[in-house]
Amino acid sequence: MIKPLKIGSVTLPNNLILAPMAGVTDLPFRLLCKEQGAGLLCMEMVSAKAVLYNNKNTEELLKTDKKESPIAVQLFGSEPQIMADIAKRLAERDFDRKNSYKEIVNLINDLIGEDKNAN
């Protein structure tokens, strides 16, 4: 049954979510899925270290279009602090204009155990 879906403070128009798929969920494919009614789009999984080192192939995976909102980024890595720093950096890119930077930073801080008022 297709219906709105609430995740935290974000309400999606429906519960049709595009899963991240390596080699598949690039920008043109995501736009096609949005046109067909996907409520949330997920990018391919990206390495936090590749973002840290400004890898051009990874930057290509992170390209978005304003029509994609809302969109999710899935990071992977083995160093929690690097992942938290990259998540903060990506949050500043404003992938989803419906989520505030402060909300995202608070979530990250909860995950790594930092004081919310420090930011």
N, C-alpha and C positions, 0 to 999 in steps of 0.2 A: 504494500500500500504506500503510495507516494504522499508524503505529508511534510510540513515544515519540521526542521530539526534544530534544536538549541544545543550549542556546545559552549559552555561557560556563559559569557555575556553576548555571544554572537548567535543570531538566529539565521539559519540558512533557509532559502526559499523552499527547499525540498530535501529529501534524504538520499538523493542520487549523488554519490561521491565517486569521483574518478580516483582510483588508486594510483600510487606512483609506480611506474613500470620503466625499468632501465631500457633505454633505446627506443621508447615508444612515446612517452608523455612530454614531447617537445612542444614548443609554442604553437605551431600549426595544428597539432593533434588536440591540444587543450582547447583552442578556440573552436574547433569543430565540435568537441564535446559540450562546450558551453552553449553553442548554437542549438544543440540537440537537447538541452535542458538540464545539464549537470548543475547541481546546487553548490558543489564545492569541487575545485580542481586542485590536484596535487602535482607538484613538479617531480621530476626524477630525483632520487636520493642524491645528495651532494656531500662531498667530504668537507668537513670543517677546516681541515688543514689546507685543502685546495683553495678554499675561499680566502684563508689567511694569507696564502702566498700569491693571491691574485692570478690563479691559473686561468688562462684565456678560455680553455675548453669548458671549465666550470662556469665561468662568467656567461658563456653562451647558453648553458643550461638554465641560468637564472634570469634570462630575459623574459619580460612579461609585457602584456598589453592591458590597457585600462579596462577592456571588456571582460577580463578574466576574474575580476573581483567577485567573491572572495577566493583567495588562493592560498594553499599551504606549501610550506617548504619543509622537507624532511632532511635533517642533518644526520651524518654519522661520524663517529670518531671514538677515540679511546681516552681522550684527555678532557675531563669535564670543564675545566676552566677555559680551555680554548673553545670548546663548543658553546659555552655561555657567552664568551666574548663575540663569537661570530654570530650567534643568535641575536645579540644586541645590535650588531652592525647591520644585519639583514633587516631587523625591525625598523631601522632608520630609513630603509629604502621605500617604505610605505607600499608594500605589495597589496595590502588590503586596507583601503582608506577607512573602513568601518572600525578597525581595531586601533586603539591608541597605543602609542609607543610606551607610555607609562604602564599600561596593563600588561604588555608583553614583558617589560623589564621586571615587573613585580613577580610574574610567573617564573621567569628565569631565576630570580633571586630566591624564590621559594625552593626551587629545585636544587640550587647549590648551597642553600643555607645562609644567604647574606641578608643584611638588614634592608628592608624595603625603603626606609627613609634615607638611605645612603645615596640614592640617585636623585 
